[in-house]
Amino acid sequence: MSAGMRRLARGRTIVVATVVAALCVAASTRASMAQDNPALRTAVQLAAEGRGDSARRIVAAELAKAKPGDAAYVEALYWRGRLAVSGDSAERDLRRVAIEYSTSPWADQALLQLAQLALAAGNSPAALQLAERLRSDYPTSALRGRAALWAGRAAFEVGNPAAACALLDSARTEEAADVEFLNQVAFYHGRCAGVAAAPPADTTGAAPPAAATDTARGAVRPESTSAGRPVPRFEVQVTATRSSRTAQALLNRLTGAGQPGRLVKGSDGLLRVRVGPFATEAEAAAAAARLKRTVGGHPFVVPAT
């Protein structure tokens, strides 16, 4: 390896170690995210105290005794990525959590860490994509506001200040109760003075059909067939993943639970596992709640396609 490559590798390791240390301190000042396993809670605390080697040994032991795919395994894999000192190792583990275990409670957190690492490493486009994926694919996640902050920072870096400021506004709204977080948002929002607002998503100015919306309630009404029955208009998205094996395994699990689903491939290369369709939003929301109990993750209602 050349001297230049060694310097780059050392710099990347320092970036990752700095980000990990900051994140672990933050985790120790809030209720630790490693709630399910006391050993992992200990590891997080040790890392926050600067005893990273001891923390990583504990995580490695927990990972070794867990069965791949089980909740304990995914949790330990997540924390191995969080506590890694190598950028490649951190990304590999966190991407596995986000892609292979996209219905786990750790998937949205893994996406957020990946976005943070990408921005710290100077890869702003990737950071923006990862943070926005969290917001789009996990709309019920408690991390949406924090993802908006990191997406806003990345949007500034890629030269889109209007989008950045809109994201920071969302972050401020979605985390209104966290004063410390709002101070962080305010620091970056200072760059928004004089920035024109981002245009609305629909710039045609055309109003939606009267039969499709309820302007008094702001809710979508199902259209009706000639027989008077509502046309299915909603589905539940269970997960989005790049792994066809993961998607198929989830489909099989859903079928076994009496909730057969389908795959929808997006232009972004993600395979979205969806269940439905449902005639009304209320039916879809009830199904999303059942699916959360069945397969976990963050199922949410989307328009039927």
CORMOMO-V737988 format. One line per field, one symbol per residue. ss: DSSP state (@ for helix, = for strand, . for the rest). phi: phi as a letter, one per 20 degrees, with the letter a starting at -180 (. if undefined). psi: psi as a letter, one per 30 degrees, with the letter a starting at -180 (. if undefined). A space follows every 50 residues. Layout:
ss: ???
phi: ???
psi: ???
//
This chain:
ss: ..@@@@@@@@@@@@@@@@@@@@@@@@@@@........@@@@@@@@@@@.. .@@@@@@@@@@@@@@.....@@@@@@@@@@@@....@@@@@@@@@@@@@@ ......@@@@@@@@@@@@@@...@@@@@@@@@@@@@@......@@@@@@@ @@@@@@@...@@@@@@@@@@@@@@....@@@@@@@@@@@@@@........ .........@@@==....==...=.....=...========..@@@@@@@ @@@@@@....=====.....========..@@@@@@@@@@@@@@@....= ===..
phi: .fffffffffffffgffffgffffffffedfgfefecgffffffffffen dfffffffffffffeeegnfgffffffgffffdfedffffffffffffef cfeffdffffffffffffffenefgffffffffgfeecfeffegffffff fffffgfencfffgffffffgfffcfedffffffffgffgeegnefffff fddfmeffgffecdffdmdedffdefeneffgcccdeeacbeefffffff gfffffemcgcbdceefeneedeccpecfcfffffffffffffedmmcgb ecffc
psi: kleeeeeeeeeeeeeeeeeeeeeeeeefflkkfiffjeeeeeeeeeefgg ieeeeeeeeeeeeeflkkfleeeeeeeefeeegkfkeeeeeeeeeeeeef hfglffeeeeeeeeeeeeeeggieeeeeeeeeeeeefifgkfgeeeeeee eeeeeeeggieeeeeeeeeeeeefhffjeeeeeeeeefffffkfkkkkll ejgfgkklkeffljfefglkkklklfggkkkkfllkkelklfjeeeeeee eeeeefggikalkjklfgfkjkklkalkeleeeeeeeeeeeeeefaaikl klkk.
//
